[in-house]
Amino acid sequence: MKAESVSENNEVAAPEYIRENFEPSDRVAILVRDSRRAETTQRITTAENAASPDFQTWLRHKNVTSDVYIGMNALKRDAQSRTKEDIEQIRHLYLDIDRRGQEALEAIRNSSGVPTPNYVLATSPGKFQVVWKVENISQDQAEDLQRRMAREFHADLAATDSTRVLRLPTFVNRKYAEQHVVTARREASGTYGLEDFRLREGGQDERRERPVSRGRLRPSSDGEVTQSERDWAFAKRALTRGDDPEEVIRRIADYRADEKHDPEYYARHTVAKAQAEIRLRSQGGTTVGEPETQGLEPTTDRTNTL
């Protein structure tokens, strides 16, 4: 279905944004992260409740020190966490643009390969999240298409999985010293189908293009950055964003399946080391190498605290 463009650049508040993007009975993940304490709380509730005055008041209270996010796809009725297996229905495609933001937005708006976005969120100066409402698209189709769009428009490849959380509008972005209120601009109405996205197929091996941190990594003794170092950096970045630890483990294990004798053990060990690093950093400690992490295991409770 082809959506019609909206003539005015309407800004949307959080309750309205939730109601426009989900059915009232959809179960959604709301994530609140206090970066100073390295603490993440996840609540799974209905979209109707998430948009309610009481829930919004609670989020405003948490936003005094924490960042506020929402999972962009509906969860199963019995979901206790936000893993790929918990996704019931794909509601959105999205891109996280964290560099050359205005250029990327212009490229998206002028592209014949993607339709007009439903929403553009300004998350901080020059950084945006772009959202399309979709229907009748599978998880595999959604993730494949998001990877192709991320490469086409130079968006964050780490933000292409179906369990992604994005920011909620009208809440303050607490990531930076200078506060910035996240805004959402409605640019199109209606819902898109797979036929509305006409990007070319990727020519490279998708599995080998696992997203990794864009930050600088410390090289090994021979001057090269090892894949293990990249995995550790990716885990730290994903956990800091508030990603579900079990989903981070799954993604690392999937990527390293052909290279490790026990990829799940390796992935859990890597994520546990990343969790220990984050905890130590939040306590003002100094990291030395890769910390010992036996016994540290991620949680997948309805309310998760990292």
Secondary structure as the mmCIF struct_conf table of DSSP 4:
data_model
#
loop_
_struct_conf.conf_type_id
_struct_conf.id
_struct_conf.beg_label_comp_id
_struct_conf.beg_label_asym_id
_struct_conf.beg_label_seq_id
_struct_conf.end_label_comp_id
_struct_conf.end_label_asym_id
_struct_conf.end_label_seq_id
HELX_LH_PP_P HELX_LH_PP_P1 LYS A 2 GLU A 4
STRN STRN1 SER A 5 GLU A 11
HELX_RH_AL_P HELX_RH_AL_P1 ALA A 14 ASN A 21
BEND BEND1 PHE A 22 PHE A 22
TURN_TY1_P TURN_TY1_P1 PRO A 24 SER A 25
STRN STRN2 ARG A 27 ASP A 34
TURN_TY1_P TURN_TY1_P2 SER A 35 ALA A 38
STRN STRN3 GLU A 39 THR A 46
HELX_RH_AL_P HELX_RH_AL_P2 ALA A 47 ALA A 50
TURN_TY1_P TURN_TY1_P3 ALA A 51 ALA A 51
BEND BEND2 SER A 52 SER A 52
HELX_RH_AL_P HELX_RH_AL_P3 PRO A 53 LYS A 62
TURN_TY1_P TURN_TY1_P4 ASN A 63 THR A 65
BEND BEND3 SER A 66 SER A 66
STRN STRN4 ASP A 67 GLY A 71
BEND BEND4 MET A 72 ASN A 73
STRN STRN5 ALA A 74 LEU A 75
HELX_LH_PP_P HELX_LH_PP_P2 LYS A 76 LYS A 76
TURN_TY1_P TURN_TY1_P5 ARG A 77 ASP A 78
BEND BEND5 SER A 81 SER A 81
BEND BEND6 THR A 83 THR A 83
HELX_RH_3T_P HELX_RH_3T_P1 LYS A 84 ASP A 86
STRN STRN6 ILE A 87 GLN A 89
STRN STRN7 HIS A 92 ILE A 97
BEND BEND7 ARG A 99 ARG A 100
HELX_RH_AL_P HELX_RH_AL_P4 GLY A 101 ASN A 110
BEND BEND8 SER A 112 VAL A 114
BEND BEND9 ASN A 118 ASN A 118
STRN STRN8 TYR A 119 SER A 124
TURN_TY1_P TURN_TY1_P6 PRO A 125 GLY A 126
STRN STRN9 LYS A 127 LYS A 133
STRN STRN10 VAL A 134 VAL A 134
BEND BEND10 ASN A 136 ASN A 136
HELX_RH_AL_P HELX_RH_AL_P5 GLN A 139 PHE A 153
TURN_TY1_P TURN_TY1_P7 HIS A 154 HIS A 154
HELX_RH_3T_P HELX_RH_3T_P2 LEU A 157 ALA A 159
BEND BEND11 ASP A 161 ASP A 161
TURN_TY1_P TURN_TY1_P8 SER A 162 THR A 163
STRN STRN11 VAL A 165 ARG A 167
HELX_LH_PP_P HELX_LH_PP_P3 LEU A 168 LEU A 168
TURN_TY1_P TURN_TY1_P9 PRO A 169 THR A 170
BEND BEND12 PHE A 171 PHE A 171
STRN STRN12 VAL A 172 ASN A 173
BEND BEND13 LYS A 175 GLU A 178
STRN STRN13 HIS A 180 VAL A 181
STRN STRN14 THR A 183 ALA A 188
BEND BEND14 GLY A 190 GLY A 190
STRN STRN15 TYR A 192 TYR A 192
HELX_RH_3T_P HELX_RH_3T_P3 LEU A 194 ASP A 196
HELX_LH_PP_P HELX_LH_PP_P4 LEU A 199 GLY A 202
BEND BEND15 GLN A 204 GLN A 204
HELX_RH_3T_P HELX_RH_3T_P4 GLU A 206 GLU A 209
BEND BEND16 GLY A 215 GLY A 215
TURN_TY1_P TURN_TY1_P10 SER A 221 ASP A 222
BEND BEND17 GLY A 223 GLY A 223
HELX_LH_PP_P HELX_LH_PP_P5 GLU A 224 THR A 226
HELX_RH_AL_P HELX_RH_AL_P6 GLN A 227 ARG A 241
TURN_TY1_P TURN_TY1_P11 GLY A 242 GLY A 242
HELX_RH_AL_P HELX_RH_AL_P7 PRO A 245 TYR A 255
TURN_TY1_P TURN_TY1_P12 ARG A 256 GLU A 259
BEND BEND18 HIS A 261 ASP A 262
HELX_RH_AL_P HELX_RH_AL_P8 PRO A 263 SER A 282
TURN_TY1_P TURN_TY1_P13 GLN A 283 GLY A 284
BEND BEND19 GLY A 289 GLU A 290
TURN_TY1_P TURN_TY1_P14 GLN A 294 GLY A 295
BEND BEND20 ARG A 302 THR A 303
#
